[in-house]
Amino acid sequence: MFTLFKLKKFFKKEYIRNKGDEFSKMSISLIGRSISASATLKLNEIAAILRDKGEPVIHLGGGEPKSKAPLDALVAAAGIINSGEVRYTPADGIPALKQAIIRYTEDFYNRKVAPENVIASSGAKQAIMVALQAILNPQEEVIFPAPYWVSYPEMAKMIGAVPVPCLAEDGSFYPRLSDIERLVTSYTKCVIINSPNNPTGAMYSEQFIAEIVDFCERKGLYLIMDDIYHRLIFDGRKPINCYNYAKDLTENSKLIVINGVSKQYAMTGFRIGWAVANKKLIEVMTNIQSHQTSGPSVIMQKAAVGALNGVQSSVESLRLTLENNRNVMMERLNAFNGVRAYKPDGAFYCFADFSYYNKDSIKLANFLIEKVRVVTVPGVEFGLEGFLRLSTCGSIKDITEGIERIKWALDPDSPNELYIGLRKLVRDWL
Ligand SMILES: Cc1ncc(COP(=O)(O)O)c(C=O)c1O
């Protein structure tokens, strides 16, 4: 269903779009020109503007849970604010947070690491960015499965490196090692694996993780495991521990494990993530971070310590809510003739094929906002045209009503009128 050709065309089109005259007039750098705005953040803004105008928006575009941050996090943050002693921290994070991350790594990865193997950053996003800055030279290539998280290509481009998205040859969301293997060149430096995946919710098999760990070790490639959703998985699955398949667990290991509090603890606004890797790499990442942002805010680090060391029940409760929301969303999407939905194994999203209605996902997403005030994210932003990403983070009401509105807007068999609250919509486009 997808081709490499389409993907290359997309990147070329994007590059040409970004080469506009106004950039030349302002002497904007080539790298600056090549970076596009985050699609998801842009959509959050559109949703907020419409809501401010009193529009009955349903936001199925978001990537953050609606639940509250754990009380332990809030109490810890309040404690440091009340003390009035809010200062700089070490560039790689406060010792208490590093200790909490070390314990997390022991609990979930059965691996003992030293404080020098850990860096805390302002979000998993920054941890990934400083890791890429530490390992990639301009022109070097970073491979990641497609569909992919919107930031991977832009992060690579910010370094002058080359993003290489990898579509599974069989058209599924589950790449095989051979799919990755055929993209490796002498410029390849790194592979990024995100499982469960944003946007598809696909959790890769233990066999695939074992193979990719082994392959990267044999080829001397860095492997970034973006495990930000690893506890938010469904149908009785268990998180997969990449270290189980590593032969080299010494300080020469090129395995980098990324995690954070944003998703699992519903703490997206706290901006704390981390990386666990070999000591030398962490030292280099720390040097980079020290000149970039310094250490993350001490208030947020304390909150993260609170969450990591505190009562853990909120994580399971979020996981159960997401699984239930996933089930409801799949049921609704499956009742939709023109839509092909793929059951997510975890994370916050359903990535569904809407190409029957419109092959241009940006046009389709704009149409849905305009006609029925439902926000979705166009698949092309994740490297796959014809799809929409629908978030399962909201309430059941958001999901059912959002999909009902989408169905009404697209399906010619739906009744001609739809009520949104007291507002009557009449369909005049089908
Ligand atoms: C796959 C993936 N990795 C990393 C991140 C970044 O997380 P954080 O909020 O910790 O920066 C996100 C956030 O959307 C994500 O989806």
Ligand as a Chemical Component Dictionary entry (heavy atoms), coordinates in Angstrom:
data_LIG
# 
_chem_comp.id                   LIG 
_chem_comp.type                 NON-POLYMER 
_chem_comp.pdbx_formal_charge   0 
_chem_comp.three_letter_code    LIG 
# 
loop_
_chem_comp_atom.comp_id 
_chem_comp_atom.atom_id 
_chem_comp_atom.alt_atom_id 
_chem_comp_atom.type_symbol 
_chem_comp_atom.charge 
_chem_comp_atom.model_Cartn_x 
_chem_comp_atom.model_Cartn_y 
_chem_comp_atom.model_Cartn_z 
_chem_comp_atom.pdbx_ordinal 
LIG C1 C1 C 0 7.686 8.594  19.823 1  
LIG C2 C2 C 0 7.899 9.766  20.701 2  
LIG N1 N1 N 0 9.129 9.959  21.226 3  
LIG C3 C3 C 0 9.375 11.018 22.016 4  
LIG C4 C4 C 0 8.396 11.924 22.323 5  
LIG C5 C5 C 0 8.742 13.113 23.168 6  
LIG O1 O1 O 0 8.327 13.025 24.481 7  
LIG P1 P1 P 0 8.630 14.189 25.514 8  
LIG O2 O2 O 0 7.333 14.847 25.809 9  
LIG O3 O3 O 0 9.205 13.504 26.709 10 
LIG O4 O4 O 0 9.611 15.130 24.881 11 
LIG C6 C6 C 0 7.102 11.768 21.799 12 
LIG C7 C7 C 0 6.056 12.759 22.060 13 
LIG O5 O5 O 0 5.077 12.882 21.368 14 
LIG C8 C8 C 0 6.850 10.640 20.980 15 
LIG O6 O6 O 0 5.637 10.412 20.466 16 
# 
loop_
_chem_comp_bond.comp_id 
_chem_comp_bond.atom_id_1 
_chem_comp_bond.atom_id_2 
_chem_comp_bond.value_order 
_chem_comp_bond.pdbx_ordinal 
LIG C1 C2 SING 1  
LIG C2 N1 SING 2  
LIG C2 C8 DOUB 3  
LIG N1 C3 DOUB 4  
LIG C3 C4 SING 5  
LIG C4 C5 SING 6  
LIG C4 C6 DOUB 7  
LIG C5 O1 SING 8  
LIG O1 P1 SING 9  
LIG P1 O2 DOUB 10 
LIG P1 O3 SING 11 
LIG P1 O4 SING 12 
LIG C6 C7 SING 13 
LIG C6 C8 SING 14 
LIG C7 O5 DOUB 15 
LIG C8 O6 SING 16 
# 
